Amino acid sequence: MIHYKIRTIAPGDNVALATIIRSVLAEFKADKPGTVYFDPTTDDLYSLFAVAHAEYLVVELDGKLVGGSGIYPTTGLPEGCTEIVKLYLLPEARGKGIGRKLIEECFAMAKSAGYKQVYLETLPELSNAVGLYESCGFRYLNAPLGNTGHFGCDLWMLKDL
C-alpha cells in the first residue's frame, strides 16, 4: 500500500516543485519555449497562488515531495471558468491514482469557489496526462481560452463541473 499525503503548498516547496516541473517536461521532451518550463513564475509557485480563487496542492509520497496541481483564475477565461494548472508528478508517483486524486481535489476546490467549468492546456508529448484528462471528462477545444501566455501548448480542454 502506498502512503501519500496531499497538502496545501508552503513557501519551502518552491525549489522542489520547480525542479519537478522542469524535470517532467524534459523527460517528455516538452521543455520548449511557451511552456511553464521557461515561465519565471515556476520558481515561486507559493507567491503565484497567493491570490484570490487560486489554490495549489502538493503531494508527498513516503515523505518526499513528488508533484502537485492547482486551480488558477487565469486572465481572460469566461465567467465561471478556472484553469487547472501545473499538474506534474515524478515517475515514482505515476500509475497509483495520485494524478486522478489531484484532479478530483481541483474539481472540488473549483466547485467550492463557485466555478462551473475547468479549463486546461497541455501538449501531445504528455500523452499519459492527456489520457487521464480524457478519462476525467475533459473535452477538446479547437482554440485556447484566456491569456495564459503558454503559446507552446497546443491541446486545450474543458470540463463542466
LINHULIN-V85967 format. One record per residue. N is the residue number from 1. RES is the residue in one small letter. OMEGA is omega in degrees with one decimal (none if undefined). NEAR is the number of other ideal C-beta (glycine too) atoms within 10 Angstrom. Layout:
((N;RES;OMEGA;NEAR) (N;RES;OMEGA;NEAR))
This chain:
((1;m;179.3;2) (2;i;178.3;10) (3;h;176.4;8) (4;y;-178.4;17) (5;k;174.5;10) (6;i;-179.1;15) (7;r;177.1;12) (8;t;179.3;13) (9;i;176.0;21) (10;a;-178.1;10) (11;p;-178.8;10) (12;g;-179.5;9) (13;d;-171.3;19) (14;n;-175.2;17) (15;v;-179.3;11) (16;a;-179.8;16) (17;l;178.0;22) (18;a;178.4;18) (19;t;179.0;14) (20;i;-177.6;22) (21;i;-177.3;23) (22;r;179.6;18) (23;s;178.3;15) (24;v;178.6;21) (25;l;177.9;22) (26;a;179.3;11) (27;e;-177.3;14) (28;f;178.8;15) (29;k;179.9;9) (30;a;179.8;18) (31;d;-174.0;18) (32;k;178.3;13) (33;p;179.5;9) (34;g;176.6;15) (35;t;179.3;21) (36;v;176.5;24) (37;y;-177.7;19) (38;f;-178.1;14) (39;d;-178.4;16) (40;p;179.3;8) (41;t;179.7;15) (42;t;-178.4;19) (43;d;179.7;15) (44;d;-178.6;15) (45;l;179.6;23) (46;y;179.0;15) (47;s;179.9;12) (48;l;-175.4;20) (49;f;178.4;20) (50;a;177.0;13) (51;v;-179.7;10) (52;a;175.6;6) (53;h;174.7;13) (54;a;178.3;18) (55;e;179.2;20) (56;y;179.6;22) (57;l;174.8;20) (58;v;180.0;22) (59;v;171.9;25) (60;e;177.1;17) (61;l;-176.1;18) (62;d;175.6;10) (63;g;-179.0;9) (64;k;176.2;12) (65;l;-175.3;21) (66;v;177.9;22) (67;g;-179.8;27) (68;g;177.0;27) (69;s;179.4;25) (70;g;173.9;24) (71;i;-176.1;26) (72;y;-179.8;22) (73;p;-176.4;15) (74;t;178.7;19) (75;t;175.1;10) (76;g;176.7;10) (77;l;177.5;20) (78;p;176.1;11) (79;e;177.0;7) (80;g;-177.5;12) (81;c;173.3;21) (82;t;-179.5;27) (83;e;168.2;25) (84;i;-172.6;25) (85;v;169.0;24) (86;k;172.7;21) (87;l;179.8;22) (88;y;177.7;23) (89;l;173.9;22) (90;l;-177.0;18) (91;p;-177.1;10) (92;e;179.6;14) (93;a;-176.8;22) (94;r;176.6;16) (95;g;-177.9;10) (96;k;-178.5;15) (97;g;-177.3;12) (98;i;178.8;20) (99;g;178.0;22) (100;r;179.2;12) (101;k;177.4;15) (102;l;179.1;24) (103;i;177.9;23) (104;e;176.8;12) (105;e;177.2;17) (106;c;176.3;24) (107;f;-178.7;18) (108;a;178.4;12) (109;m;-179.4;21) (110;a;178.6;23) (111;k;-179.4;12) (112;s;179.1;10) (113;a;176.7;14) (114;g;178.9;9) (115;y;179.5;21) (116;k;-179.1;13) (117;q;172.0;17) (118;v;-177.0;25) (119;y;171.3;25) (120;l;174.3;26) (121;e;179.7;23) (122;t;-177.2;21) (123;l;177.5;20) (124;p;178.9;11) (125;e;-179.2;17) (126;l;-171.1;20) (127;s;178.1;11) (128;n;179.4;13) (129;a;-179.6;21) (130;v;177.3;18) (131;g;177.2;10) (132;l;179.8;17) (133;y;178.2;22) (134;e;-177.3;12) (135;s;177.4;10) (136;c;173.4;18) (137;g;176.0;14) (138;f;175.4;22) (139;r;-177.7;11) (140;y;173.0;11) (141;l;179.5;14) (142;n;-177.5;5) (143;a;179.5;5) (144;p;171.9;16) (145;l;173.3;19) (146;g;-176.5;19) (147;n;-176.8;10) (148;t;-175.1;22) (149;g;-178.0;13) (150;h;-178.1;21) (151;f;178.1;11) (152;g;177.8;17) (153;c;-178.2;20) (154;d;169.5;12) (155;l;-177.7;18) (156;w;-174.0;19) (157;m;-178.2;20) (158;l;175.7;18) (159;k;172.3;18) (160;d;-179.7;11) (161;l;none;14))
